[in-house]
Amino acid sequence: MDPVVSPQAFYWILFIGIAILSFSVQANLNRKFQKYSKVPTRDGSTGYDIARRMLEQHGIGDVKVTCVDGQLTDHYNPENNTVNLSRDVYNGRSIMAAAVAAHECGHAVQHAKEYAPVKMRSALVPVVQFSSKIVTWVLLAGILLIQVFPGLMLAGIALFAMTTLFSFVTLPVEIDASRRALAWLKHTGAADSETMKNAQDALKAAAYTYVVAAISSLGTLIYYIMIYTSRRS
């Protein structure tokens, strides 16, 4: 029986759908960033100030806060124990800067407390790094040789599945980091009732980017599985 949707049709539906969704989510994030970058923090703290205080109050003294170039390039690097903030966040005195800085410190707290999804995500990093280097070539060769060596295509699908799993494991990690950030901002009074709503809205907009990445990865995985099943039938 022929599939209801061919792999080619599914690919274009996926490609166009994800492109539209990604554009919408990124545009929304940029709007939120611009909007809440104009809302000052309650006490005039910069993103750097927020990050330092949050780390100190969690008893984390071995993590440095650094400034990096670019916009929305903020990240926590567990390999060298650094919270890296973009210039607008590092120097910014807005609730957006505070929310982003606290979120990245939330990742440092996760590592300090050995949060289970973070441990799982960290364990997947070397697997995903290896997979990303060869998965495209394995899948291409697998598609070309599927009638002769079907196991190669299955190997490529398994490698790509690791990337998909990584994307989905990332979701609870990011959501939890935002939860920790918001809880700290509220507990310390770094944000009042109104700016707390702003911070929550900003971090929610950022979280959607990870949701789109996970959906895109899952859709691509399904596409490769469809190619395998259609060409083997």
GIQUI-V269152 format. One record per residue. N is the residue number from 0. SS is DSSP state (A for helix, B for strand, O for the rest). Layout:
BEGIN
n = <N/N>
ss = <SS/SS>
END
This chain:
BEGIN
n = <0/1/2/3/4/5/6/7/8/9/10/11/12/13/14/15/16/17/18/19/20/21/22/23/24/25/26/27/28/29/30/31/32/33/34/35/36/37/38/39/40/41/42/43/44/45/46/47/48/49/50/51/52/53/54/55/56/57/58/59/60/61/62/63/64/65/66/67/68/69/70/71/72/73/74/75/76/77/78/79/80/81/82/83/84/85/86/87/88/89/90/91/92/93/94/95/96/97/98/99/100/101/102/103/104/105/106/107/108/109/110/111/112/113/114/115/116/117/118/119/120/121/122/123/124/125/126/127/128/129/130/131/132/133/134/135/136/137/138/139/140/141/142/143/144/145/146/147/148/149/150/151/152/153/154/155/156/157/158/159/160/161/162/163/164/165/166/167/168/169/170/171/172/173/174/175/176/177/178/179/180/181/182/183/184/185/186/187/188/189/190/191/192/193/194/195/196/197/198/199/200/201/202/203/204/205/206/207/208/209/210/211/212/213/214/215/216/217/218/219/220/221/222/223/224/225/226/227/228/229/230/231/232>
ss = <O/O/O/O/O/O/A/A/A/A/A/A/A/A/A/A/A/A/A/A/A/A/A/A/A/A/A/A/A/A/A/A/A/A/A/A/O/O/O/B/O/O/O/O/O/O/A/A/A/A/A/A/A/A/A/A/A/O/O/O/O/O/O/B/B/B/B/B/O/O/O/O/O/O/B/B/B/O/O/O/O/B/B/B/B/B/A/A/A/A/O/O/O/B/A/A/A/A/A/A/A/A/A/A/A/A/A/A/A/A/A/A/O/O/O/A/A/A/A/A/A/A/A/A/A/A/A/A/A/A/A/A/A/A/A/A/A/A/A/A/A/A/A/A/O/O/O/O/O/A/A/A/A/A/A/A/A/A/A/A/A/A/A/A/A/A/A/A/A/A/A/A/A/A/A/A/A/A/A/A/A/A/A/A/A/A/A/A/O/O/O/O/A/A/A/A/A/A/A/A/A/A/A/A/A/A/A/A/A/A/A/A/A/A/A/A/A/A/A/A/A/A/A/A/A/A/A/A/A/A/A/A/O>
END
